[in-house]
Amino acid sequence: NGSTKRNKHPPKPTLNPLQQDPFLMVNNKPRQYVVIGAVAGGAACAARLRRLDEQASIIVFEKGPDPSFANCGMPYYIGGEIKERGKLAVQTPKSLNARLNLDVRTLTEVLSIDTAGRSVRAKNLVNGEEYSVSYDELLLSPGAKPFLPPIPGIERAGNLSLRNLEDMDRIKTWIEAQQCKTAVVAGGGFIGIEMAEQLHRLGMDVTIVEALPQLMAPFDPEVASVLQTELQHKGVKVIVGAPIKGFEPPAKGGPGSDVVLDEARRLPADVVILGLGVRADTALPKAAGIELNARGGIVVDEHMRTSDPHVYAVGDATQVHNPITGGEWMVALAGPAARQGRVAADNMSGKVSGGRTYKGTWGSSAVRVFDLTAAGTGLNERGLEMAGVKYHAVHLHPSHHAGYFPGAETLSLKILFGAEGDTRGKLLGAEEDL
């Protein structure tokens, strides 16, 4: 019939289609991405890079032993509410390699960055080996470290901060080994509130000491006072407006410290939890000449690119856009860090046409305090006043679900919205407790 027989198996192309994509190849070799920091932002970036580029080499450095852990759950493991430590280890180097072909190098510290030569110098903390690794694009996700002000005695044994699973283990070990019965939590922020609740759960006599006039600075006083009342109702002592003067050996002997507030007030503590805030951990980019802001945060553009065109940064150590004021701020939250990581990956790979932008962080967060839950987003009144934004405040008390359905409870909801100019009528912040 004159027809020709078709080849059911056409010849394969001589080059893999991915190898013809200029964004995924450098000098006909797969790209090499390096990520420093393997928790929220770094892990999210590395995972997204793999989904965008199956051929690339992706190396992730983590100074600690654990990548991608659930840091928000750490207080609840210390208090015994979370029973299994393994529940907090979301991934391991082995699982990340098996699932995403990531080369995750834990217990490895990056010592320096050579931006001109596009390489990093790393040190294996187990055997001391040092070596260099080149990169086509680099991501920084160093996070924030606990702030330890120069208070006399702050370095005493039993004064412990909480940043990672190693810190968590140290706190739990100290409490069990010293059979702690009294605790002072220095700082009334998220870590402090959550740790106070969990130490109380262990049967300890707990006191929170806060230098500011209220707990939970992100909330306005009327919401923070509700949280303080709940803590006190459950038996946690709260002292506000009282900066700590020093930590001294216990007058009655034993473990821990006496926490000195003034000549008349000394609080005995078998364990002290230091929740005095955090600071950007940015010594490495600073030494590399990457631009930082006045608070030590890494300056990035809307694509999460730093002052070096081949270096990106995400997470707690990064300055981001504030959509409420139009300025910049730093927000230490895991959710925004992960989102920034994915945005950075899209731009590092060059696979997203026109690039992808990060629109900013609203700073949405929530905290549980015994039987109460509080949440907030945007700026509180103090933040708006500092930014010079005119606003109105409205207090509402709706039910948290339809009143006809059993179990409806009353919310205390505060809404802040713009009063004039470009922000008129726009939502600027909200807080609630239930």
NORRA-V607907 format. One record per pair of residues at least 4 apart in sequence whose ideal C-beta (glycine too) atoms are under 8 Angstrom apart, sorted by the first residue. I is the first residue (numbers start at 1). J is the second residue. D is the distance in Angstrom with one decimal. If there is no record, write none. Layout:
I,J,D
I,J,D
This chain:
13,17,7.0
15,19,4.8
15,20,5.7
16,20,7.7
16,55,7.5
17,21,7.3
18,24,5.6
18,25,8.0
18,53,7.7
18,54,6.5
18,55,5.2
19,24,7.7
19,25,6.0
19,28,7.3
19,55,7.3
20,25,7.9
21,25,6.5
23,349,6.3
23,350,3.6
23,351,5.7
24,30,6.9
24,31,6.0
24,53,5.1
24,55,6.1
24,56,6.8
24,349,7.3
24,351,7.7
25,29,6.6
25,30,6.6
25,31,6.9
25,55,8.0
26,30,8.0
26,31,5.6
26,136,5.4
30,53,7.6
30,55,4.2
30,56,5.2
30,57,6.1
31,53,6.5
31,55,7.8
31,56,4.6
31,57,7.3
31,136,4.6
31,137,7.2
31,349,7.9
32,56,6.8
32,57,4.4
32,58,7.9
32,59,7.2
32,133,7.9
32,134,6.3
32,135,5.6
32,136,5.4
33,46,7.6
33,49,5.4
33,56,5.9
33,57,7.1
33,58,4.9
33,59,7.2
33,135,6.5
33,136,6.7
33,137,5.4
33,138,7.6
33,139,7.2
33,348,6.4
34,59,5.1
34,60,7.9
34,61,7.2
34,120,5.9
34,133,6.1
34,135,4.0
34,137,7.8
34,138,5.0
34,139,7.3
35,42,4.8
35,45,5.8
35,46,5.0
35,58,7.0
35,59,7.1
35,60,4.5
35,61,7.0
35,138,7.8
35,139,4.6
35,141,6.7
36,42,6.9
36,61,5.1
36,110,5.1
36,120,7.2
36,138,7.3
36,139,6.9
36,140,5.4
36,141,6.5
36,142,6.6
36,284,7.3
37,41,6.9
37,42,3.9
37,61,7.5
37,62,6.7
37,139,8.0
37,140,6.9
37,141,3.3
37,142,5.3
37,143,6.1
37,315,7.1
38,42,5.0
38,43,5.5
38,46,7.5
38,60,5.0
38,61,7.4
38,62,3.7
38,67,3.6
38,68,6.1
38,104,6.1
38,106,7.2
38,141,7.8
39,43,6.2
39,62,7.8
39,67,7.1
39,68,6.3
39,69,6.7
39,71,6.9
39,141,7.0
39,143,6.3
39,315,7.9
39,334,7.8
39,337,7.9
40,44,6.4
40,68,7.8
40,71,7.9
40,141,7.6
40,315,6.4
40,334,4.2
40,335,7.9
40,337,4.2
40,338,4.9
40,341,7.2
41,45,6.3
41,139,7.9
41,141,4.1
41,143,8.0
41,314,3.7
41,315,3.6
41,337,3.7
41,338,6.2
41,340,5.7
41,341,4.1
41,344,7.9
42,46,6.3
42,60,6.4
42,62,7.7
42,139,6.5
42,141,3.5
42,314,7.5
42,315,7.5
42,341,6.6
43,47,6.3
43,60,7.6
43,67,6.3
43,68,4.2
43,91,7.1
43,96,7.8
43,338,7.8
43,341,7.3
44,48,6.3
44,337,7.4
44,338,4.0
44,339,7.6
44,341,3.4
44,342,5.5
44,345,7.7
45,49,6.2
45,139,5.1
45,141,7.0
45,312,7.9
45,314,6.5
45,341,3.6
45,342,6.9
45,344,5.3
45,345,4.6
45,348,7.6
46,50,6.7
46,58,5.5
46,60,5.2
46,96,7.7
46,100,7.3
46,102,5.4
46,139,8.0
46,341,7.9
46,345,7.7
47,51,6.8
47,100,5.8
47,102,7.7
48,52,6.4
48,341,6.7
48,342,4.6
48,345,3.6
48,346,7.0
49,53,6.0
49,56,6.5
49,58,5.5
49,345,4.6
49,348,6.7
49,349,6.2
50,54,7.1
50,56,7.4
50,58,6.0
50,100,4.5
50,101,6.5
50,102,6.5
52,345,6.5
52,346,7.1
52,349,4.4
52,351,4.9
53,349,5.6
53,351,7.4
57,103,7.0
58,100,7.9
58,101,7.6
58,102,5.2
58,103,6.5
59,103,4.7
59,105,6.8
59,133,6.0
59,135,8.0
60,67,6.9
60,96,7.6
60,102,5.7
60,103,6.8
60,104,4.6
60,105,6.8
61,105,5.4
61,108,5.1
61,109,7.6
61,110,5.2
61,120,7.5
61,122,6.0
62,66,7.5
62,67,5.1
62,104,6.8
62,105,7.0
62,106,4.7
62,107,7.6
62,108,6.8
63,107,7.3
63,108,6.9
63,109,4.7
63,110,7.8
63,125,7.3
64,106,6.7
64,107,7.2
64,164,5.3
64,165,7.5
64,166,6.2
65,106,5.3
65,107,5.6
65,165,7.6
65,166,7.0
66,89,5.9
66,106,7.0
66,164,6.8
66,165,4.9
66,166,7.8
67,91,5.9
67,92,7.1
67,93,6.3
67,96,6.5
67,104,5.4
67,106,6.1
68,90,4.7
68,91,4.1
68,96,7.2
69,88,5.4
69,89,5.5
69,90,6.0
69,164,7.1
69,165,5.4
70,74,7.7
70,87,7.4
70,88,4.6
70,89,7.9
70,90,5.6
71,88,8.0
71,163,7.8
71,164,7.0
71,334,6.8
72,334,6.6
73,77,6.2
73,82,5.6
73,87,7.1
73,88,5.1
74,78,6.6
74,88,6.7
74,162,6.0
74,165,7.0
74,167,7.7
74,168,4.4
75,79,6.3
75,162,7.2
75,191,7.2
75,194,4.1
75,195,5.0
75,197,7.6
75,198,4.8
76,81,4.2
76,82,4.5
76,194,7.5
76,198,6.2
77,81,7.6
77,82,4.4
77,85,6.2
77,87,7.9
77,88,6.1
77,168,6.2
77,172,7.4
78,168,6.1
78,171,5.6
78,172,5.2
78,175,7.4
78,195,7.2
78,198,5.5
78,199,7.8
79,197,7.2
79,198,2.7
79,199,6.8
79,201,4.5
79,202,5.9
80,198,7.8
80,201,6.8
80,202,6.8
81,198,6.8
81,201,6.9
82,87,5.8
82,88,7.0
83,87,7.8
85,89,7.2
85,165,7.7
88,165,6.4
88,168,7.9
89,165,7.2
91,95,5.0
91,96,5.1
92,96,6.9
93,97,6.3
93,104,4.0
93,105,7.5
93,106,5.7
94,98,6.3
95,99,5.9
96,100,5.7
96,102,4.5
96,104,5.0
97,101,6.3
97,102,5.9
97,103,7.0
97,104,6.6
105,122,7.4
105,124,7.8
107,124,7.0
107,125,4.6
107,126,5.4
108,122,5.4
108,123,6.8
108,124,5.5
108,125,6.4
109,122,6.8
109,123,5.1
109,125,5.9
110,120,5.1
110,121,7.1
110,122,5.2
110,123,8.0
110,284,6.3
111,120,8.0
111,121,4.6
111,122,6.6
111,123,5.5
111,130,7.2
112,120,7.0
112,121,4.6
112,284,7.4
112,287,6.5
112,288,7.0
113,119,7.9
113,120,5.3
113,121,7.9
113,138,7.1
113,284,6.4
113,285,7.1
113,287,7.6
113,288,3.9
113,290,7.8
113,311,7.5
114,118,7.1
114,119,4.8
114,120,7.2
114,121,7.4
114,288,7.7
115,288,5.6
115,289,6.7
115,290,7.4
115,308,4.8
115,310,7.3
115,311,6.4
117,134,7.7
118,134,5.9
118,135,5.5
118,136,7.0
118,138,7.5
118,310,6.1
119,132,5.0
119,133,6.3
119,134,4.6
119,135,6.7
120,132,6.9
120,133,5.5
120,135,6.8
120,138,7.1
121,130,6.6
121,131,7.6
121,132,5.3
122,130,7.0
122,131,6.1
122,132,7.5
122,133,6.2
123,128,7.0
123,129,7.1
123,130,4.8
124,128,6.6
124,129,4.4
124,130,7.7
135,310,7.5
136,310,7.1
137,310,5.5
137,311,7.8
137,312,7.0
137,348,4.2
138,310,6.3
138,311,4.8
138,312,7.0
139,311,7.8
139,312,4.9
139,313,7.1
139,314,6.8
139,341,7.5
139,344,5.8
139,345,7.8
139,348,6.8
140,284,7.4
140,285,5.8
140,290,7.8
140,298,6.5
140,306,7.3
140,311,6.6
140,312,7.0
140,313,4.2
140,314,7.5
140,317,7.4
141,313,7.2
141,314,5.3
141,315,4.7
141,317,7.8
141,337,7.2
141,341,6.9
142,280,7.6
142,281,4.5
142,282,6.2
142,284,6.5
142,285,7.5
142,315,7.4
142,317,4.9
143,163,7.9
143,281,5.6
143,315,5.7
143,316,4.9
143,317,6.1
144,278,3.8
144,279,6.2
144,280,5.6
144,281,5.9
144,316,3.9
144,317,6.0
144,332,5.2
145,163,6.4
145,278,6.4
145,279,6.1
145,281,4.5
146,161,3.8
146,162,7.5
146,163,5.7
146,274,6.2
146,275,7.9
146,276,7.1
146,277,7.7
146,278,6.0
147,276,5.2
147,277,4.3
147,278,5.7
147,279,4.9
148,154,5.8
148,161,7.2
148,274,6.7
148,276,7.0
149,154,7.2
149,276,6.3
150,154,7.5
151,244,5.7
151,245,7.3
151,246,6.0
151,247,6.8
152,245,7.6
152,246,4.0
152,247,7.0
152,248,8.0
153,159,7.8
153,246,5.1
153,247,3.3
153,248,5.8
153,257,6.4
154,159,6.0
154,247,5.9
154,274,7.3
155,159,6.9
156,247,5.1
156,249,7.8
156,256,8.0
156,257,5.1
156,272,7.9
157,255,7.6
158,174,6.1
158,178,7.1
158,255,5.6
158,256,4.3
158,257,6.2
158,269,7.6
158,270,6.9
158,271,5.3
158,272,6.1
159,247,6.1
159,257,6.4
159,272,4.5
159,274,5.8
160,167,6.8
160,170,6.0
160,171,5.0
160,174,6.4
160,271,6.7
160,272,7.0
160,273,6.2
160,274,6.6
161,167,6.2
161,273,7.5
161,274,4.4
161,275,7.4
162,167,4.9
162,168,6.3
162,171,6.4
162,191,5.9
162,195,6.9
162,273,6.9
162,275,7.4
163,167,5.2
164,168,7.2
165,169,6.4
166,170,6.5
167,171,6.5
168,172,6.4
169,173,6.0
170,174,6.2
171,175,6.4
171,271,7.3
171,273,7.3
172,176,6.4
173,177,5.8
174,178,5.8
174,180,7.2
174,255,8.0
174,271,5.9
175,180,4.7
175,199,7.9
175,202,7.0
175,270,8.0
175,271,5.9
178,255,4.1
178,256,7.2
178,270,5.6
178,271,7.1
179,270,7.8
180,204,6.1
180,255,7.2
180,256,7.3
180,270,3.7
180,271,4.7
181,203,7.9
181,204,6.0
181,205,6.4
181,270,5.8
182,204,6.4
182,205,4.8
182,206,7.9
182,256,7.5
182,268,5.5
182,269,5.4
182,270,5.0
182,271,7.8
183,196,7.8
183,199,4.6
183,204,4.9
183,205,7.2
183,206,4.9
183,207,7.4
183,269,5.8
183,270,6.7
183,271,5.0
183,272,7.3
183,273,6.7
184,206,7.8
184,207,5.1
184,208,7.9
184,209,6.1
184,259,4.7
184,267,5.2
184,269,3.9
184,271,7.9
184,272,5.0
184,273,7.5
185,192,4.7
185,195,5.5
185,196,4.8
185,199,7.3
185,206,6.6
185,207,7.1
185,208,4.7
185,209,7.1
185,272,7.7
185,273,4.6
185,275,6.1
186,192,7.3
186,209,5.6
186,244,5.9
186,259,7.3
186,272,6.1
186,273,6.7
186,274,5.3
186,275,6.2
186,276,5.8
187,191,7.0
187,192,4.3
187,208,7.9
187,209,7.7
187,210,6.5
187,273,8.0
187,274,7.0
187,275,3.5
187,276,4.6
187,277,6.7
188,192,4.9
188,193,6.4
188,208,5.2
188,209,7.8
188,210,3.6
188,212,7.5
188,214,7.7
188,215,3.6
188,216,6.3
188,238,7.4
188,240,7.1
188,275,7.7
189,193,7.0
189,215,7.9
189,216,6.6
189,217,6.8
189,275,5.8
189,277,6.7
190,194,6.3
190,216,7.6
190,275,8.0
190,365,7.2
190,367,5.7
191,195,5.9
191,273,7.6
191,275,4.0
192,196,6.2
192,208,6.0
192,210,7.5
192,215,7.9
192,273,6.9
192,275,3.6
193,197,6.7
193,208,7.5
193,215,6.8
193,216,6.7
193,227,7.0
193,231,7.5
193,367,5.8
193,369,5.9
194,198,6.5
194,367,6.8
194,368,7.7
195,199,6.0
195,273,4.8
195,275,6.6
196,200,6.3
196,206,5.1
196,208,5.2
196,231,6.7
196,236,5.3
196,273,8.0
197,201,6.5
197,231,7.8
197,234,7.9
197,236,7.5
197,368,7.6
197,369,6.3
197,370,6.0
198,202,6.9
199,204,4.7
199,206,4.9
199,271,7.8
199,273,7.4
200,204,6.4
200,206,4.9
200,234,6.6
200,235,6.4
200,236,5.5
204,270,7.9
205,237,7.9
206,235,7.9
206,236,4.9
206,237,7.0
207,236,7.4
207,237,4.2
207,238,7.5
207,239,6.5
207,267,5.6
207,269,7.7
208,215,7.0
208,231,7.0
208,236,6.4
208,237,7.1
208,238,5.0
208,239,7.0
209,239,5.0
209,242,5.7
209,244,6.1
209,259,6.7
209,261,6.9
209,267,7.2
210,214,7.4
210,215,5.7
210,238,7.5
210,239,7.1
210,240,4.8
210,241,7.5
210,242,7.2
211,241,7.3
211,242,6.6
211,243,4.1
211,244,7.4
212,217,6.0
212,240,6.7
212,241,7.1
213,221,7.7
213,240,5.7
213,241,4.9
214,219,7.9
214,221,5.2
214,224,4.3
214,225,7.0
214,228,7.4
214,240,5.9
215,224,5.1
215,227,5.9
215,228,5.3
215,231,7.8
215,238,6.8
215,240,6.6
216,223,7.6
216,224,4.7
216,227,5.9
216,367,7.2
216,374,7.5
217,224,8.0
218,363,7.3
218,365,7.0
218,376,5.8
218,380,6.4
219,223,4.2
219,224,4.6
219,227,7.4
219,374,6.7
219,376,5.7
219,380,6.2
219,431,5.5
220,224,6.9
220,380,4.7
220,381,5.3
220,382,7.3
220,414,6.7
220,431,6.3
221,225,5.9
222,226,7.2
222,414,7.3
223,227,7.0
223,374,6.1
223,376,7.5
223,412,7.4
223,414,6.7
223,431,4.8
223,432,7.8
223,433,5.7
224,228,6.4
225,229,6.3
226,230,6.6
226,372,7.0
226,374,7.3
226,412,7.0
226,433,5.1
227,231,6.5
227,367,7.7
227,369,5.1
227,372,6.7
227,374,5.8
227,433,7.1
228,232,6.3
228,238,5.2
228,240,7.5
229,233,6.0
230,234,6.6
230,369,5.1
230,370,5.6
230,371,7.0
230,372,4.6
231,236,4.2
231,238,5.6
231,369,6.2
231,370,7.3
232,236,6.4
232,237,7.2
232,238,5.7
233,370,8.0
234,370,4.9
239,261,7.1
242,261,4.9
242,262,7.8
242,265,7.6
243,261,7.8
244,259,6.0
244,260,7.0
244,261,6.4
245,260,4.7
245,261,6.3
245,262,6.6
246,260,4.5
247,257,4.1
247,258,7.3
247,259,6.0
247,260,7.1
247,272,6.8
248,257,6.3
248,258,4.9
248,260,5.9
248,266,7.7
249,257,7.0
249,258,7.1
250,254,5.2
250,255,7.6
250,256,6.1
250,257,6.5
250,258,5.4
250,268,5.9
251,258,5.8
251,266,7.0
251,268,7.5
252,268,6.7
254,270,6.9
255,270,5.2
255,271,7.6
256,268,7.3
256,269,4.8
256,270,4.2
256,271,5.7
256,272,6.6
257,269,5.8
257,272,5.8
258,266,4.6
258,267,6.8
258,268,5.6
258,269,7.3
259,266,7.0
259,267,4.3
259,268,7.9
259,269,5.5
259,272,6.4
260,265,7.5
260,266,5.5
261,265,4.1
261,266,7.4
261,267,7.0
278,316,6.9
278,332,5.7
279,295,7.9
279,296,6.5
280,292,7.9
280,295,6.7
280,296,4.6
280,297,4.8
280,298,7.2
280,316,6.8
280,317,3.9
280,318,7.9
280,330,6.9
281,317,5.8
282,286,5.5
282,292,5.9
282,296,5.1
282,297,6.9
282,298,5.9
282,317,5.2
283,287,6.3
284,288,6.6
285,290,3.9
285,292,6.9
285,298,5.6
285,306,7.2
285,311,7.7
285,313,7.1
286,290,7.1
286,292,5.7
286,296,7.4
288,308,7.8
288,311,7.9
289,308,7.9
290,298,6.4
290,306,5.0
290,307,5.6
290,308,5.8
290,311,6.3
290,313,7.8
291,298,7.6
291,299,4.5
291,306,6.7
291,307,3.8
292,296,5.5
292,297,6.3
292,298,6.1
292,299,6.4
293,297,4.7
293,298,7.9
293,299,5.5
293,319,5.1
293,328,7.3
295,319,8.0
295,330,6.5
296,317,7.8
297,317,6.0
297,318,6.1
297,319,4.2
297,330,4.8
298,306,5.9
298,313,4.2
298,317,5.6
298,318,4.9
298,319,6.5
299,306,6.8
299,307,6.4
299,319,5.4
300,304,5.0
300,305,6.1
300,306,5.6
300,312,7.2
300,313,5.4
300,314,8.0
300,318,5.6
300,319,6.6
300,320,7.2
301,305,5.1
302,321,6.9
302,357,4.2
302,358,5.8
302,359,7.9
303,312,7.7
303,343,7.2
303,344,7.6
303,347,4.5
303,355,5.3
303,356,7.1
303,357,6.3
303,358,7.5
304,312,4.9
304,313,6.5
304,314,5.7
304,318,7.5
304,340,5.6
304,343,5.5
304,344,4.0
304,347,6.6
304,358,5.9
305,309,6.6
305,311,7.5
305,312,5.5
305,344,8.0
305,347,6.7
306,311,4.7
306,312,6.4
306,313,5.2
312,344,4.3
312,347,7.0
312,348,5.9
313,317,6.9
313,318,4.8
313,344,7.8
314,318,5.7
314,337,5.8
314,340,3.8
314,341,4.9
314,343,7.9
314,344,5.4
315,337,3.9
315,340,6.6
315,341,7.5
316,330,7.3
316,331,7.8
316,332,4.0
316,333,7.8
316,337,6.5
317,330,7.8
318,330,7.1
318,340,6.9
319,328,4.9
319,329,7.2
319,330,5.6
320,328,6.7
320,329,6.9
320,330,7.2
320,331,6.7
320,336,7.3
320,340,7.1
320,358,6.7
320,360,6.1
320,361,5.1
321,327,8.0
321,328,6.3
321,358,7.1
321,359,6.9
321,360,3.6
321,361,7.4
322,326,6.9
322,327,5.1
322,328,6.0
322,329,4.5
322,360,6.1
322,361,7.3
323,359,6.5
323,360,3.8
323,361,7.7
323,362,6.4
324,362,7.4
324,378,5.4
324,379,5.3
324,384,7.9
324,387,7.7
324,389,7.5
324,428,5.3
324,429,7.1
325,329,7.9
325,379,7.4
325,387,4.5
325,389,6.4
327,387,7.2
329,361,7.5
329,363,7.9
331,336,5.9
331,361,4.6
331,363,4.8
333,337,6.8
333,361,7.4
333,363,6.8
333,364,7.8
333,365,6.2
334,338,6.3
335,339,6.6
335,364,7.5
336,340,6.1
336,361,4.4
336,363,7.9
337,341,6.5
338,342,6.9
339,343,6.6
339,358,7.2
340,344,6.2
340,358,5.7
341,345,6.4
342,346,6.7
343,347,6.7
343,356,5.1
343,357,7.1
343,358,4.6
344,348,5.9
345,349,6.2
346,351,6.7
346,352,4.3
346,355,7.3
346,356,4.2
347,352,7.0
347,355,5.1
347,356,6.0
352,356,4.9
362,377,5.1
362,378,5.6
363,376,7.7
363,377,6.5
363,378,6.7
363,379,8.0
364,375,7.4
364,376,7.3
364,377,4.0
365,375,6.8
365,376,6.3
365,377,7.7
366,373,6.4
366,374,6.9
366,375,3.8
366,376,7.8
367,373,7.4
367,374,5.6
367,375,7.6
368,372,7.3
368,373,5.2
369,373,7.6
369,374,6.9
372,433,5.9
372,434,7.0
373,433,6.9
373,434,5.2
374,431,7.2
374,432,6.8
374,433,4.2
374,434,7.8
375,431,7.2
375,432,5.6
375,433,7.9
376,380,7.1
376,429,7.1
376,430,6.7
376,431,4.3
376,432,7.5
377,429,6.5
377,430,5.4
378,416,7.0
378,427,6.9
378,428,5.4
378,429,3.3
378,430,6.3
379,383,3.5
379,384,5.0
379,387,7.0
379,389,7.7
379,416,7.2
379,428,5.9
379,429,4.6
380,384,7.2
380,416,7.4
380,429,5.8
380,431,6.9
381,385,6.2
381,391,7.4
381,393,6.7
381,416,6.7
382,386,6.4
383,387,6.4
383,429,7.4
384,389,4.5
384,391,5.0
384,416,6.5
384,428,6.1
384,429,7.0
385,389,7.8
389,418,6.9
389,423,6.0
389,428,6.7
390,418,7.0
390,419,4.2
390,420,5.0
390,421,7.3
390,423,7.6
391,416,5.2
391,417,6.4
391,418,5.9
391,419,5.4
391,423,7.6
391,428,5.7
392,416,7.4
392,417,5.8
392,418,7.9
392,419,5.1
393,414,6.4
393,415,7.1
393,416,5.5
394,414,7.3
394,415,4.7
394,417,7.5
395,412,7.4
395,413,7.3
395,414,5.5
396,411,7.5
396,413,4.4
396,414,7.6
396,415,6.7
397,410,5.5
397,411,6.6
397,412,6.1
397,413,7.1
398,410,7.5
398,411,5.6
398,413,6.6
399,403,4.9
399,408,4.2
399,409,6.8
399,410,6.1
399,411,7.1
400,408,6.5
400,409,5.3
400,410,7.5
400,411,5.1
400,434,5.8
401,405,5.7
401,407,7.7
401,408,5.5
402,408,6.8
403,408,5.0
409,434,6.1
410,434,8.0
411,432,5.4
411,433,7.6
411,434,5.3
412,432,6.3
412,433,5.1
412,434,7.5
413,430,7.0
413,431,7.5
413,432,4.6
414,430,6.6
414,431,4.7
414,432,7.1
415,427,7.1
415,429,7.9
415,430,5.4
416,427,7.6
416,428,4.7
416,429,4.1
416,430,6.9
417,423,7.9
417,425,6.2
417,426,6.2
417,427,5.6
417,428,5.8
418,422,7.6
418,423,2.9
418,424,4.9
418,425,6.1
418,426,4.6
418,428,5.8
419,423,7.6
419,424,6.5
420,424,5.3
422,426,7.9
423,428,6.4
